[in-house]
Structure formats: C-alpha cells, structure tokens
C-alpha cells in the first residue's frame, strides 16, 4: 500500500544519521562478504587449477585395490584365502600395448605410459636417491606439465642419441652438475649407466625439482631389467571433473588401480571444504552483526514513533498495516545497504585485483602474482539475500511489537 | 432520530494485581445530531468511556452497538475499519504526524480508506481545511502552526472520511480561552450545520454548560445524564 510505503520512507528519512549508520553497517557487511567470497573462491579455484594442471588427472598403476582372487575362490564358494604372500610380479601392467590401445579408444583426453622406478645418481662422490621415470618424449609432452617448466632443453632433447637424462634444477645444483655433465645412474637391480644431462626443469614443487628424473622409456626398462614393462599410465582429460567416473570405468575394465586427482588430493580438498565453512561462518557473522544494527534502529524508531502508531491506529489503520510499516522500514534499510554494499564489494574486488605482489624465495615459478579473484553474480545475490532476510527479521520483531501496541496506553500516557 | 451508539452495561476493568474498574456498568444511547459532553472529576473514567465508545478499547463486559452492529463480534481489523469510516477522533494534543504537511495529515485517513482518487482526496482535504479557516496553511508542517490551528487541523482530519460521530478527548484542554472558543464553535457547527454527533470529554464547565446533553461520571458510573434545553445553546 502506498500510504504505508510513504510513511515508512518518511520515518527513515527523518533520521538521517542513524539511517546512514544502519545502511553503512549492512553495506559493509555485504561488501566485505562479497570481496571475501570472491577472494576465497578465487584462491580455491586457482589452487585447484594448479593442482589439476600439475598432476595427471587419472593415474593408473600396476597395483590392485584388493588382492587378486585365487582360482580356488572362483571354483568353490566356500573357499577363503587370507594373508597370502603376493606372488613376485615385476612385469608391471600386463600386456600394456593392448591395455593402452583399448583405453585410447574411449578415453576423452590424452594419455602417456611410462615405467617408474627408483635409482641413485652418483656424481662427484655424491649419491642422491631419485625416482626415474622412463617416458616417450612426444607423448609425455602432451600430458605432463613439466613440459612447460624447462629451464634448459626439453623432453625432445632425450632423443639426441646416447643415454640422456633430464632432471630438476635443484637436484642439478645439489650435485654440482649442469647441462652436458655425465652422471652415473644406478638402478635397484645393480645396473649402472652413464647418462648425460640434456635438460633442466623448474616446476616450483621442491619434491619434484629435487627428486625426479626423466629418461627414455627404453633406457628405464633396460636399467630395471624389465623389458617392455610399463607400470604407470597417466591421463590428461579434456574435462578434469570427469576424472572419478573415468577412473572407475578403467578399474572395471583393467582391474588395476586408477586414482583420479580428487582421490589423490582428498585431504587437500577436505581442507578446502573446511575453509569454506570457516568463510561462510565469518561472512554470516558479519551480516548478522549488520542485522543487529537494523534491529536496533527499527526498534528505536518504533519506540520513538509509538505516538504515531497510536494515532494511525486510532485513525483506523490495522495491526497488519503497522506490522508492514516497520517491516518495510527494515527491508528498505536492508535494500539500501545491499545496493551500497554491492558497490563497496565491487570496488574492494577491483582494488584487490589490482594489487601485485612479489613472492620471495627461489622455489617459486611466477615471480609477480595478482590475487586470484572469482567474479560471479551469485556472491552478490547471496550476500544481499542474506542481508534482506536478516533485515526483514530485524524489522519484523519490533514491527510485531509495534502492531500490538494498545493506542489507549499511549494516548493516556501523552495526556 | 436514529440511534448511532447503543451501550449496555459497559464495564471496563484493568487487569492488575488489584484490578481497577475504569468504567462501571454504563448504559447510554447516542442519536444523530447530538452534542454531548462527558464530564466528571479526574479519574472518573470519562476518557476511558470515550475510548470504549471509540472502539480504541474493548469493554470487559457489556455490549456496544455502533450503527446497529454488535462490536463484540468484530475482530481487530473490522474494528479498525469501523473506526476509519464511522468515527473521527480529536485528542487533547493534536496528534498530527510531524513529518507530514497539514494537507497530507488530513489526507491520511482517506488514503487508508482508498475510495477517492488522489486529486479528489487533496481537493476534499483542502476544502475541509478552508472551512476551518486554514486556507493559507495547507503546505505547512504542524510545528509551524499555533495550538488552536493544529487542533483545527485535527478536526479536519477527524472529518476526512465523513464519519457520523466525532469523539473529542479534552479538545480544548491545552488551548487558551480564545482558541478554545474557536474550537468549541467548530464542534458546535459540526452538529448544527453538518449534522454530526459530537461526544466531547471535557472538564471545562463553561463548555459543558453549552452543549445539548451532559453526562456526568463519578468513579466510572453515570450519576447524571441530562438534556439541556435548546435555548441554552
């Protein structure tokens, strides 16, 4: 009803400074929660993007999730085997060519197979344990993020005749070796070969820069005396979110353990959930405090305007009219606060996105970074919805009280 | 003359640890075009009776019929509707909304009733105010007017929806004698010229002496209800 709206706006306008404070309270709440949500979700998305970028989306290894079923178990339903010592099986993934071919037919993305083994690099009297990954350079370049992190050389350099190796720059520093140096690589089986360093990479991940080396697949198979063996297939999917589904299908098809990136980083992703809970709690608290501000001003108005309520009721305005009068006042403050809050939130996000800062420390890939902010209208909608609901509640409580006021009590008090 | 208000054994007791009886067993009939004064000492329940008759308060017992309708059967919203359309109030203090202009204050009850268009409302409000000698003050705010002028605005507002009955609670109580006289004349004209019924609570015996009918209360009870000869007015 227009009269009620006009009365409400007059009441609010009549209290300039208090109204401004209440609106600012809501606005700051809305603004900060928008900026905070943008920052939190931005960093989360950035973090996951980096995670997804550096890790294979699905990693298939030559392990199984459950012990292999014994033939007797298949034959006799009553048969049970427990605690069997696994058979010595160093063949890796059985029949890798067929497995890769069948996967290639349906996997939505790219894949690379490799042989992962352990070794010791021996140079200038120093022994450093490393993991040795035998790869096929042209395929690996499509799947691995390391391909983009080369400081010197590339995966293709491995092909340049002789025994070549690529390793992390930190490892090279520790060894005191550089490109062109020949180091001894000793395998667990006792094989030892000289490898020439043809490339250095820097991923920013210390564990990898210090402990990962790449050689040709053939060389790795020779070193570990496992000809034609493959024990690791890594997938890079077009859609990283599809990883769990693809992994389940692979397990069903091959029987080998296939780990999607979500599973490999379960604890990290759980930490993100906890972070979100913390964020929403803080944001909720900010808006709740703003809600109390509104409650305060509306209930002050109802006390001060008790006389007006009595007048309006004696003129024939109903309890419902009085209720909606103060409810509208609360909502109007909430709405005003939301709109100003959107502006504050937008400006905050803009300012934050402009900040550039340098991360010190050698182990960082990018030297200058911007804060990752995620922009979505949802943040604006949710923040103002919360503000409107809390201001509605904050307005409703005093409104209900105002509606119940008996005009006679007030008129008597005034005369 | 038809009966507008019919009260039977109205009693109002304030519930408290020691209940206070404000109005005790009052029965009265009010007809069209009457000018009634309710008098009595302080605390005799005259205002309480007026609030009961004006539907601002509900009786503890007894029945009240307004224009033939039994008010005990009506809920709060229906009572509000009846107040809006059939009753007008003037209080001791003008009780105008301070943020609104004089004209808007008078329009308020019409806007709530919602029967007239915006231009009809302001036309009618302006007409009422002009009749009461406030032609030049339409756009002023209440605090820019004198006490007597404000009380006249309050009368105009009471008349906004053209009610049959105007209830006045000490309408001249806070005015000087000149303004009191003006307001009294206006109330009298409402009865004589516009055919309204006015019920006024007053302790001003000068005014009480010049009305058609005097109801005297003591301790919430009617002790006398006398009609004064027309000649005395």
Boltz contact constraints between the chains, C-beta under 6 A:
constraints:
  - contact:
      token1: [A, 3]
      token2: [B, 111]
      max_distance: 6.0
  - contact:
      token1: [A, 10]
      token2: [B, 99]
      max_distance: 6.0
  - contact:
      token1: [A, 14]
      token2: [B, 99]
      max_distance: 6.0
  - contact:
      token1: [A, 308]
      token2: [B, 97]
      max_distance: 6.0
  - contact:
      token1: [A, 311]
      token2: [B, 95]
      max_distance: 6.0
  - contact:
      token1: [A, 314]
      token2: [B, 56]
      max_distance: 6.0
  - contact:
      token1: [A, 314]
      token2: [B, 89]
      max_distance: 6.0
  - contact:
      token1: [A, 315]
      token2: [B, 109]
      max_distance: 6.0
  - contact:
      token1: [A, 316]
      token2: [B, 80]
      max_distance: 6.0
  - contact:
      token1: [A, 316]
      token2: [B, 83]
      max_distance: 6.0
  - contact:
      token1: [A, 316]
      token2: [B, 84]
      max_distance: 6.0
  - contact:
      token1: [A, 316]
      token2: [B, 112]
      max_distance: 6.0
  - contact:
      token1: [A, 317]
      token2: [B, 112]
      max_distance: 6.0
  - contact:
      token1: [A, 318]
      token2: [B, 77]
      max_distance: 6.0
  - contact:
      token1: [A, 318]
      token2: [B, 80]
      max_distance: 6.0
  - contact:
      token1: [A, 319]
      token2: [B, 76]
      max_distance: 6.0
  - contact:
      token1: [A, 407]
      token2: [B, 56]
      max_distance: 6.0
  - contact:
      token1: [A, 408]
      token2: [B, 51]
      max_distance: 6.0
  - contact:
      token1: [A, 408]
      token2: [B, 56]
      max_distance: 6.0
  - contact:
      token1: [A, 408]
      token2: [B, 57]
      max_distance: 6.0
  - contact:
      token1: [A, 414]
      token2: [B, 93]
      max_distance: 6.0
  - contact:
      token1: [A, 415]
      token2: [B, 92]
      max_distance: 6.0
